[in-house]
Amino acid sequence: MMTDPELLAHLDKVAAEYVGDVSHLSGAIGAVMLGRLYGWRVIRITTTSKVYSRHQRILSLDFKKVLPKETELSKKSIGYSLAKQLDKFWDVVNSKFKMEPKKKMFFE
């Protein structure tokens, strides 16, 4: 995992060299900064595969290698908490888990 100073130095370098749609750079930086707080699994479950990959490509980072898997704040994500409670993280990420429409969950 990268230290905060290493991560910030890397992001500064990426931003200085970036050519392209700045909204994509903004999203990528926002994702990695939230990932520091919530963990890469929350970022993975709250973004599409395409956007998650684009963020990593823009930043030249593998989120699994530079961010914690989960943190104390991870439980604040309802989607992640549900996937974890059901032990179905990758099924939820890959849209393979289907819920019954009327099924009550822990947050209702």
N, CA, C and O atoms as CSV, one atom per row, in Angstrom:
chain,resi,resn,atom,element,x,y,z
A,1,MET,N,N,0.836,-1.179,0.000
A,1,MET,CA,C,0.000,0.000,0.000
A,1,MET,C,C,0.887,1.251,0.000
A,1,MET,O,O,1.971,1.252,0.582
A,2,MET,N,N,0.424,2.293,-0.645
A,2,MET,CA,C,1.152,3.555,-0.689
A,2,MET,C,C,0.862,4.375,0.557
A,2,MET,O,O,-0.240,4.333,1.104
A,3,THR,N,N,1.857,5.115,0.991
A,3,THR,CA,C,1.627,6.069,2.071
A,3,THR,C,C,0.883,7.269,1.484
A,3,THR,O,O,0.867,7.456,0.267
A,4,ASP,N,N,0.274,8.072,2.338
A,4,ASP,CA,C,-0.429,9.264,1.849
A,4,ASP,C,C,0.503,10.208,1.089
A,4,ASP,O,O,0.125,10.686,0.019
A,5,PRO,N,N,1.713,10.500,1.599
A,5,PRO,CA,C,2.614,11.371,0.823
A,5,PRO,C,C,2.990,10.774,-0.539
A,5,PRO,O,O,3.095,11.506,-1.523
A,6,GLU,N,N,3.190,9.465,-0.603
A,6,GLU,CA,C,3.502,8.825,-1.892
A,6,GLU,C,C,2.321,8.927,-2.845
A,6,GLU,O,O,2.493,9.218,-4.029
A,7,LEU,N,N,1.124,8.688,-2.328
A,7,LEU,CA,C,-0.074,8.773,-3.160
A,7,LEU,C,C,-0.279,10.190,-3.681
A,7,LEU,O,O,-0.556,10.382,-4.865
A,8,LEU,N,N,-0.145,11.177,-2.813
A,8,LEU,CA,C,-0.322,12.570,-3.244
A,8,LEU,C,C,0.728,12.975,-4.280
A,8,LEU,O,O,0.407,13.674,-5.241
A,9,ALA,N,N,1.969,12.546,-4.095
A,9,ALA,CA,C,3.019,12.845,-5.078
A,9,ALA,C,C,2.683,12.195,-6.421
A,9,ALA,O,O,2.870,12.801,-7.475
A,10,HIS,N,N,2.190,10.969,-6.374
A,10,HIS,CA,C,1.801,10.272,-7.610
A,10,HIS,C,C,0.651,11.005,-8.301
A,10,HIS,O,O,0.678,11.200,-9.516
A,11,LEU,N,N,-0.355,11.409,-7.529
A,11,LEU,CA,C,-1.496,12.122,-8.119
A,11,LEU,C,C,-1.075,13.466,-8.696
A,11,LEU,O,O,-1.580,13.870,-9.744
A,12,ASP,N,N,-0.164,14.160,-8.036
A,12,ASP,CA,C,0.353,15.423,-8.576
A,12,ASP,C,C,1.011,15.202,-9.931
A,12,ASP,O,O,0.806,15.973,-10.868
A,13,LYS,N,N,1.804,14.139,-10.021
A,13,LYS,CA,C,2.507,13.823,-11.277
A,13,LYS,C,C,1.503,13.471,-12.375
A,13,LYS,O,O,1.612,13.954,-13.502
A,14,VAL,N,N,0.536,12.633,-12.041
A,14,VAL,CA,C,-0.486,12.239,-13.022
A,14,VAL,C,C,-1.249,13.469,-13.519
A,14,VAL,O,O,-1.452,13.633,-14.722
A,15,ALA,N,N,-1.669,14.332,-12.590
A,15,ALA,CA,C,-2.431,15.529,-12.971
A,15,ALA,C,C,-1.611,16.454,-13.861
A,15,ALA,O,O,-2.142,17.027,-14.813
A,16,ALA,N,N,-0.320,16.607,-13.563
A,16,ALA,CA,C,0.544,17.489,-14.358
A,16,ALA,C,C,0.719,16.969,-15.779
A,16,ALA,O,O,0.848,17.753,-16.719
A,17,GLU,N,N,0.723,15.647,-15.936
A,17,GLU,CA,C,0.961,15.038,-17.249
A,17,GLU,C,C,-0.331,14.682,-17.994
A,17,GLU,O,O,-0.280,14.278,-19.155
A,18,TYR,N,N,-1.471,14.827,-17.345
A,18,TYR,CA,C,-2.733,14.365,-17.921
A,18,TYR,C,C,-3.163,15.210,-19.111
A,18,TYR,O,O,-3.116,16.439,-19.077
A,19,VAL,N,N,-3.582,14.516,-20.160
A,19,VAL,CA,C,-4.173,15.148,-21.340
A,19,VAL,C,C,-5.479,14.410,-21.600
A,19,VAL,O,O,-5.480,13.196,-21.800
A,20,GLY,N,N,-6.580,15.134,-21.596
A,20,GLY,CA,C,-7.864,14.493,-21.824
A,20,GLY,C,C,-8.975,15.205,-21.094
A,20,GLY,O,O,-8.811,16.334,-20.630
A,21,ASP,N,N,-10.098,14.541,-20.995
A,21,ASP,CA,C,-11.290,15.087,-20.352
A,21,ASP,C,C,-11.026,15.205,-18.851
A,21,ASP,O,O,-10.862,14.199,-18.160
A,22,VAL,N,N,-10.988,16.434,-18.359
A,22,VAL,CA,C,-10.656,16.661,-16.950
A,22,VAL,C,C,-11.709,16.077,-16.010
A,22,VAL,O,O,-11.409,15.801,-14.848
A,23,SER,N,N,-12.926,15.888,-16.489
A,23,SER,CA,C,-13.946,15.273,-15.635
A,23,SER,C,C,-13.584,13.817,-15.330
A,23,SER,O,O,-13.929,13.303,-14.266
A,24,HIS,N,N,-12.898,13.158,-16.252
A,24,HIS,CA,C,-12.449,11.783,-16.008
A,24,HIS,C,C,-11.334,11.774,-14.964
A,24,HIS,O,O,-11.306,10.915,-14.083
A,25,LEU,N,N,-10.426,12.726,-15.066
A,25,LEU,CA,C,-9.350,12.842,-14.076
A,25,LEU,C,C,-9.937,13.158,-12.708
A,25,LEU,O,O,-9.517,12.588,-11.701
A,26,SER,N,N,-10.899,14.058,-12.671
A,26,SER,CA,C,-11.556,14.420,-11.422
A,26,SER,C,C,-12.227,13.212,-10.771
A,26,SER,O,O,-12.102,12.997,-9.566
A,27,GLY,N,N,-12.930,12.436,-11.569
A,27,GLY,CA,C,-13.590,11.235,-11.058
A,27,GLY,C,C,-12.592,10.217,-10.528
A,27,GLY,O,O,-12.821,9.594,-9.491
A,28,ALA,N,N,-11.485,10.052,-11.244
A,28,ALA,CA,C,-10.464,9.089,-10.831
A,28,ALA,C,C,-9.813,9.512,-9.516
A,28,ALA,O,O,-9.614,8.687,-8.624
A,29,ILE,N,N,-9.485,10.791,-9.398
A,29,ILE,CA,C,-8.876,11.282,-8.157
A,29,ILE,C,C,-9.879,11.177,-7.009
A,29,ILE,O,O,-9.518,10.782,-5.901
A,30,GLY,N,N,-11.124,11.524,-7.273
A,30,GLY,CA,C,-12.155,11.394,-6.245
A,30,GLY,C,C,-12.321,9.957,-5.786
A,30,GLY,O,O,-12.486,9.700,-4.594
A,31,ALA,N,N,-12.278,9.016,-6.723
A,31,ALA,CA,C,-12.429,7.599,-6.378
A,31,ALA,C,C,-11.282,7.120,-5.495
A,31,ALA,O,O,-11.510,6.428,-4.503
A,32,VAL,N,N,-10.055,7.481,-5.849
A,32,VAL,CA,C,-8.921,7.016,-5.043
A,32,VAL,C,C,-8.913,7.674,-3.670
A,32,VAL,O,O,-8.521,7.042,-2.688
A,33,MET,N,N,-9.333,8.918,-3.584
A,33,MET,CA,C,-9.381,9.581,-2.282
A,33,MET,C,C,-10.483,8.987,-1.409
A,33,MET,O,O,-10.278,8.803,-0.209
A,34,LEU,N,N,-11.636,8.687,-1.978
A,34,LEU,CA,C,-12.682,8.003,-1.217
A,34,LEU,C,C,-12.243,6.594,-0.841
A,34,LEU,O,O,-12.564,6.098,0.239
A,35,GLY,N,N,-11.504,5.958,-1.745
A,35,GLY,CA,C,-10.986,4.620,-1.468
A,35,GLY,C,C,-10.060,4.598,-0.262
A,35,GLY,O,O,-10.025,3.611,0.472
A,36,ARG,N,N,-9.312,5.670,-0.049
A,36,ARG,CA,C,-8.461,5.774,1.148
A,36,ARG,C,C,-9.309,5.709,2.406
A,36,ARG,O,O,-8.893,5.144,3.417
A,37,LEU,N,N,-10.503,6.290,2.338
A,37,LEU,CA,C,-11.382,6.368,3.502
A,37,LEU,C,C,-12.289,5.151,3.658
A,37,LEU,O,O,-12.520,4.684,4.774
A,38,TYR,N,N,-12.802,4.639,2.545
A,38,TYR,CA,C,-13.793,3.564,2.583
A,38,TYR,C,C,-13.260,2.200,2.136
A,38,TYR,O,O,-13.890,1.178,2.408
A,39,GLY,N,N,-12.126,2.171,1.465
A,39,GLY,CA,C,-11.578,0.918,0.961
A,39,GLY,C,C,-11.947,0.695,-0.494
A,39,GLY,O,O,-12.943,1.219,-0.993
A,40,TRP,N,N,-11.111,-0.104,-1.169
A,40,TRP,CA,C,-11.343,-0.314,-2.604
A,40,TRP,C,C,-12.624,-1.087,-2.878
A,40,TRP,O,O,-13.216,-0.920,-3.944
A,41,ARG,N,N,-13.069,-1.925,-1.955
A,41,ARG,CA,C,-14.287,-2.696,-2.207
A,41,ARG,C,C,-15.522,-1.795,-2.312
A,41,ARG,O,O,-16.412,-2.073,-3.116
A,42,VAL,N,N,-15.590,-0.739,-1.529
A,42,VAL,CA,C,-16.721,0.188,-1.628
A,42,VAL,C,C,-16.676,0.913,-2.972
A,42,VAL,O,O,-17.709,1.100,-3.615
A,43,ILE,N,N,-15.486,1.319,-3.392
A,43,ILE,CA,C,-15.355,1.968,-4.707
A,43,ILE,C,C,-15.768,0.997,-5.807
A,43,ILE,O,O,-16.454,1.377,-6.757
A,44,ARG,N,N,-15.350,-0.249,-5.675
A,44,ARG,CA,C,-15.658,-1.257,-6.690
A,44,ARG,C,C,-17.154,-1.517,-6.797
A,44,ARG,O,O,-17.679,-1.699,-7.896
A,45,ILE,N,N,-17.834,-1.534,-5.670
A,45,ILE,CA,C,-19.268,-1.852,-5.681
A,45,ILE,C,C,-20.126,-0.650,-6.078
A,45,ILE,O,O,-21.284,-0.819,-6.459
A,46,THR,N,N,-19.577,0.550,-5.994
A,46,THR,CA,C,-20.378,1.744,-6.298
A,46,THR,C,C,-20.088,2.337,-7.674
A,46,THR,O,O,-20.686,3.346,-8.048
A,47,THR,N,N,-19.183,1.727,-8.426
A,47,THR,CA,C,-18.914,2.198,-9.783
A,47,THR,C,C,-19.014,1.027,-10.759
A,47,THR,O,O,-18.843,-0.130,-10.376
A,48,THR,N,N,-19.287,1.337,-11.997
A,48,THR,CA,C,-19.346,0.283,-13.005
A,48,THR,C,C,-17.942,-0.248,-13.274
A,48,THR,O,O,-16.949,0.417,-12.976
A,49,SER,N,N,-17.869,-1.428,-13.830
A,49,SER,CA,C,-16.576,-2.031,-14.165
A,49,SER,C,C,-15.789,-1.145,-15.119
A,49,SER,O,O,-14.578,-0.976,-14.973
A,50,LYS,N,N,-16.487,-0.582,-16.092
A,50,LYS,CA,C,-15.837,0.276,-17.086
A,50,LYS,C,C,-15.218,1.510,-16.429
A,50,LYS,O,O,-14.068,1.848,-16.707
A,51,VAL,N,N,-15.969,2.177,-15.566
A,51,VAL,CA,C,-15.472,3.391,-14.903
A,51,VAL,C,C,-14.367,3.052,-13.919
A,51,VAL,O,O,-13.371,3.772,-13.841
A,52,TYR,N,N,-14.524,1.966,-13.164
A,52,TYR,CA,C,-13.496,1.529,-12.215
A,52,TYR,C,C,-12.171,1.285,-12.947
A,52,TYR,O,O,-11.115,1.722,-12.490
A,53,SER,N,N,-12.234,0.590,-14.078
A,53,SER,CA,C,-11.031,0.330,-14.876
A,53,SER,C,C,-10.442,1.616,-15.435
A,53,SER,O,O,-9.223,1.790,-15.453
A,54,ARG,N,N,-11.306,2.518,-15.891
A,54,ARG,CA,C,-10.829,3.798,-16.422
A,54,ARG,C,C,-10.113,4.596,-15.344
A,54,ARG,O,O,-9.061,5.180,-15.605
A,55,HIS,N,N,-10.661,4.629,-14.149
A,55,HIS,CA,C,-10.012,5.338,-13.042
A,55,HIS,C,C,-8.608,4.782,-12.799
A,55,HIS,O,O,-7.648,5.540,-12.666
A,56,GLN,N,N,-8.501,3.474,-12.743
A,56,GLN,CA,C,-7.195,2.853,-12.501
A,56,GLN,C,C,-6.224,3.153,-13.641
A,56,GLN,O,O,-5.044,3.415,-13.408
A,57,ARG,N,N,-6.726,3.113,-14.868
A,57,ARG,CA,C,-5.882,3.379,-16.036
A,57,ARG,C,C,-5.395,4.825,-16.039
A,57,ARG,O,O,-4.217,5.080,-16.285
A,58,ILE,N,N,-6.282,5.764,-15.769
A,58,ILE,CA,C,-5.912,7.185,-15.745
A,58,ILE,C,C,-4.832,7.437,-14.700
A,58,ILE,O,O,-3.882,8.180,-14.945
A,59,LEU,N,N,-4.984,6.817,-13.539
A,59,LEU,CA,C,-4.055,7.064,-12.433
A,59,LEU,C,C,-2.847,6.135,-12.440
A,59,LEU,O,O,-1.946,6.289,-11.617
A,60,SER,N,N,-2.818,5.178,-13.355
A,60,SER,CA,C,-1.751,4.162,-13.390
A,60,SER,C,C,-1.599,3.501,-12.021
A,60,SER,O,O,-0.493,3.347,-11.503
A,61,LEU,N,N,-2.734,3.118,-11.455
A,61,LEU,CA,C,-2.755,2.471,-10.142
A,61,LEU,C,C,-3.627,1.224,-10.185
A,61,LEU,O,O,-4.598,1.158,-10.939
A,62,ASP,N,N,-3.274,0.249,-9.379
A,62,ASP,CA,C,-4.137,-0.895,-9.116
A,62,ASP,C,C,-4.715,-0.642,-7.730
A,62,ASP,O,O,-4.002,-0.746,-6.733
A,63,PHE,N,N,-6.000,-0.311,-7.661
A,63,PHE,CA,C,-6.606,0.063,-6.384
A,63,PHE,C,C,-6.427,-1.011,-5.322
A,63,PHE,O,O,-6.259,-0.698,-4.143
A,64,LYS,N,N,-6.462,-2.282,-5.731
A,64,LYS,CA,C,-6.294,-3.369,-4.764
A,64,LYS,C,C,-4.911,-3.346,-4.111
A,64,LYS,O,O,-4.737,-3.835,-2.995
A,65,LYS,N,N,-3.946,-2.785,-4.802
A,65,LYS,CA,C,-2.575,-2.747,-4.276
A,65,LYS,C,C,-2.270,-1.488,-3.474
A,65,LYS,O,O,-1.378,-1.497,-2.626
A,66,VAL,N,N,-3.000,-0.410,-3.730
A,66,VAL,CA,C,-2.665,0.861,-3.065
A,66,VAL,C,C,-3.705,1.323,-2.041
A,66,VAL,O,O,-3.457,2.267,-1.292
A,67,LEU,N,N,-4.859,0.667,-2.006
A,67,LEU,CA,C,-5.915,1.055,-1.077
A,67,LEU,C,C,-6.245,-0.107,-0.147
A,67,LEU,O,O,-6.048,-1.268,-0.506
A,68,PRO,N,N,-6.745,0.203,1.044
A,68,PRO,CA,C,-7.172,-0.885,1.927
A,68,PRO,C,C,-8.394,-1.595,1.342
A,68,PRO,O,O,-9.183,-0.990,0.616
A,69,LYS,N,N,-8.542,-2.863,1.660
A,69,LYS,CA,C,-9.701,-3.635,1.201
A,69,LYS,C,C,-10.987,-3.029,1.773
A,69,LYS,O,O,-11.959,-2.823,1.046
A,70,GLU,N,N,-10.985,-2.750,3.063
A,70,GLU,CA,C,-12.095,-2.091,3.728
A,70,GLU,C,C,-11.560,-1.342,4.934
A,70,GLU,O,O,-10.446,-1.594,5.395
A,71,THR,N,N,-12.362,-0.422,5.436
A,71,THR,CA,C,-11.973,0.375,6.605
A,71,THR,C,C,-13.166,0.435,7.552
A,71,THR,O,O,-14.218,-0.149,7.293
A,72,GLU,N,N,-12.983,1.131,8.621
A,72,GLU,CA,C,-14.078,1.325,9.573
A,72,GLU,C,C,-15.259,2.037,8.904
A,72,GLU,O,O,-16.410,1.803,9.273
A,73,LEU,N,N,-14.985,2.897,7.932
A,73,LEU,CA,C,-16.058,3.625,7.239
A,73,LEU,C,C,-16.793,2.779,6.201
A,73,LEU,O,O,-17.866,3.172,5.743
A,74,SER,N,N,-16.242,1.637,5.825
A,74,SER,CA,C,-16.873,0.788,4.804
A,74,SER,C,C,-18.311,0.450,5.152
A,74,SER,O,O,-19.165,0.358,4.270
A,75,LYS,N,N,-18.578,0.265,6.439
A,75,LYS,CA,C,-19.930,-0.120,6.863
A,75,LYS,C,C,-20.964,0.974,6.599
A,75,LYS,O,O,-22.165,0.713,6.668
A,76,LYS,N,N,-20.516,2.189,6.299
A,76,LYS,CA,C,-21.450,3.277,5.992
A,76,LYS,C,C,-22.072,3.120,4.607
A,76,LYS,O,O,-23.086,3.749,4.301
A,77,SER,N,N,-21.463,2.282,3.774
A,77,SER,CA,C,-22.007,2.018,2.445
A,77,SER,C,C,-23.067,0.928,2.562
A,77,SER,O,O,-22.749,-0.214,2.895
A,78,ILE,N,N,-24.307,1.269,2.294
A,78,ILE,CA,C,-25.398,0.300,2.405
A,78,ILE,C,C,-25.181,-0.864,1.432
A,78,ILE,O,O,-25.368,-2.026,1.794
A,79,GLY,N,N,-24.788,-0.545,0.204
A,79,GLY,CA,C,-24.565,-1.599,-0.787
A,79,GLY,C,C,-23.470,-2.558,-0.364
A,79,GLY,O,O,-23.623,-3.774,-0.480
A,80,TYR,N,N,-22.371,-2.018,0.124
A,80,TYR,CA,C,-21.269,-2.882,0.568
A,80,TYR,C,C,-21.672,-3.677,1.801
A,80,TYR,O,O,-21.374,-4.868,1.893
A,81,SER,N,N,-22.347,-3.032,2.748
A,81,SER,CA,C,-22.776,-3.735,3.958
A,81,SER,C,C,-23.713,-4.888,3.623
A,81,SER,O,O,-23.610,-5.969,4.203
A,82,LEU,N,N,-24.619,-4.657,2.692
A,82,LEU,CA,C,-25.544,-5.702,2.273
A,82,LEU,C,C,-24.798,-6.856,1.605
A,82,LEU,O,O,-25.026,-8.021,1.931
A,83,ALA,N,N,-23.910,-6.527,0.673
A,83,ALA,CA,C,-23.146,-7.571,-0.016
A,83,ALA,C,C,-22.302,-8.368,0.977
A,83,ALA,O,O,-22.186,-9.587,0.855
A,84,LYS,N,N,-21.724,-7.697,1.937
A,84,LYS,CA,C,-20.901,-8.368,2.948
A,84,LYS,C,C,-21.775,-9.248,3.842
A,84,LYS,O,O,-21.415,-10.388,4.135
A,85,GLN,N,N,-22.925,-8.720,4.275
A,85,GLN,CA,C,-23.836,-9.478,5.128
A,85,GLN,C,C,-24.287,-10.763,4.430
A,85,GLN,O,O,-24.410,-11.812,5.062
A,86,LEU,N,N,-24.528,-10.669,3.139
A,86,LEU,CA,C,-24.985,-11.830,2.371
A,86,LEU,C,C,-23.827,-12.709,1.891
A,86,LEU,O,O,-24.048,-13.781,1.328
A,87,ASP,N,N,-22.596,-12.252,2.118
A,87,ASP,CA,C,-21.394,-12.952,1.654
A,87,ASP,C,C,-21.454,-13.160,0.135
A,87,ASP,O,O,-21.149,-14.238,-0.375
A,88,LYS,N,N,-21.856,-12.101,-0.566
A,88,LYS,CA,C,-22.041,-12.166,-2.022
A,88,LYS,C,C,-21.375,-10.990,-2.732
A,88,LYS,O,O,-21.897,-10.514,-3.740
A,89,PHE,N,N,-20.232,-10.509,-2.230
A,89,PHE,CA,C,-19.601,-9.317,-2.783
A,89,PHE,C,C,-19.432,-9.398,-4.298
A,89,PHE,O,O,-19.910,-8.520,-5.017
A,90,TRP,N,N,-18.763,-10.435,-4.791
A,90,TRP,CA,C,-18.487,-10.497,-6.234
A,90,TRP,C,C,-19.745,-10.744,-7.055
A,90,TRP,O,O,-19.828,-10.301,-8.201
A,91,ASP,N,N,-20.725,-11.444,-6.489
A,91,ASP,CA,C,-21.992,-11.617,-7.199
A,91,ASP,C,C,-22.704,-10.273,-7.371
A,91,ASP,O,O,-23.282,-10.004,-8.424
A,92,VAL,N,N,-22.660,-9.431,-6.336
A,92,VAL,CA,C,-23.264,-8.104,-6.435
A,92,VAL,C,C,-22.494,-7.254,-7.443
A,92,VAL,O,O,-23.098,-6.594,-8.288
A,93,VAL,N,N,-21.164,-7.269,-7.355
A,93,VAL,CA,C,-20.338,-6.496,-8.293
A,93,VAL,C,C,-20.627,-6.908,-9.732
A,93,VAL,O,O,-20.720,-6.057,-10.617
A,94,ASN,N,N,-20.767,-8.203,-9.966
A,94,ASN,CA,C,-20.970,-8.714,-11.324
A,94,ASN,C,C,-22.442,-8.831,-11.706
A,94,ASN,O,O,-22.772,-9.462,-12.711
A,95,SER,N,N,-23.325,-8.233,-10.919
A,95,SER,CA,C,-24.777,-8.229,-11.170
A,95,SER,C,C,-25.350,-9.633,-11.288
A,95,SER,O,O,-26.285,-9.859,-12.056
A,96,LYS,N,N,-24.802,-10.573,-10.539
A,96,LYS,CA,C,-25.302,-11.950,-10.564
A,96,LYS,C,C,-26.236,-12.235,-9.395
A,96,LYS,O,O,-26.881,-13.283,-9.356
A,97,PHE,N,N,-26.310,-11.324,-8.457
A,97,PHE,CA,C,-27.159,-11.519,-7.285
A,97,PHE,C,C,-28.463,-10.779,-7.509
A,97,PHE,O,O,-28.460,-9.580,-7.786
A,98,LYS,N,N,-29.563,-11.478,-7.393
A,98,LYS,CA,C,-30.878,-10.870,-7.567
A,98,LYS,C,C,-31.646,-10.976,-6.258
A,98,LYS,O,O,-31.656,-12.027,-5.617
A,99,MET,N,N,-32.286,-9.882,-5.868
A,99,MET,CA,C,-33.094,-9.865,-4.654
A,99,MET,C,C,-34.567,-10.014,-5.009
A,99,MET,O,O,-35.026,-9.559,-6.056
A,100,GLU,N,N,-35.279,-10.653,-4.121
A,100,GLU,CA,C,-36.737,-10.707,-4.250
A,100,GLU,C,C,-37.250,-9.278,-4.051
A,100,GLU,O,O,-36.796,-8.603,-3.127
A,101,PRO,N,N,-38.170,-8.798,-4.873
A,101,PRO,CA,C,-38.651,-7.427,-4.746
A,101,PRO,C,C,-39.221,-7.067,-3.380
A,101,PRO,O,O,-39.036,-5.939,-2.921
A,102,LYS,N,N,-39.908,-7.994,-2.717
A,102,LYS,CA,C,-40.564,-7.682,-1.458
A,102,LYS,C,C,-39.743,-8.092,-0.250
A,102,LYS,O,O,-40.204,-7.940,0.881
A,103,LYS,N,N,-38.560,-8.599,-0.452
A,103,LYS,CA,C,-37.743,-9.069,0.650
A,103,LYS,C,C,-37.247,-7.894,1.505
A,103,LYS,O,O,-36.695,-6.926,0.981
A,104,LYS,N,N,-37.444,-7.987,2.786
A,104,LYS,CA,C,-36.990,-6.937,3.708
A,104,LYS,C,C,-35.523,-7.167,4.043
A,104,LYS,O,O,-35.100,-8.287,4.329
A,105,MET,N,N,-34.769,-6.094,4.000
A,105,MET,CA,C,-33.347,-6.197,4.330
A,105,MET,C,C,-33.087,-5.479,5.633
A,105,MET,O,O,-33.976,-4.820,6.171
A,106,PHE,N,N,-31.893,-5.599,6.138
A,106,PHE,CA,C,-31.548,-5.084,7.464
A,106,PHE,C,C,-31.711,-3.577,7.602
A,106,PHE,O,O,-31.878,-3.094,8.721
A,107,PHE,N,N,-31.669,-2.818,6.520
A,107,PHE,CA,C,-31.730,-1.359,6.629
A,107,PHE,C,C,-33.134,-0.809,6.472
A,107,PHE,O,O,-33.316,0.407,6.526
A,108,GLU,N,N,-34.125,-1.650,6.282
A,108,GLU,CA,C,-35.503,-1.172,6.128
A,108,GLU,C,C,-36.198,-1.107,7.469
A,108,GLU,O,O,-37.366,-0.727,7.541
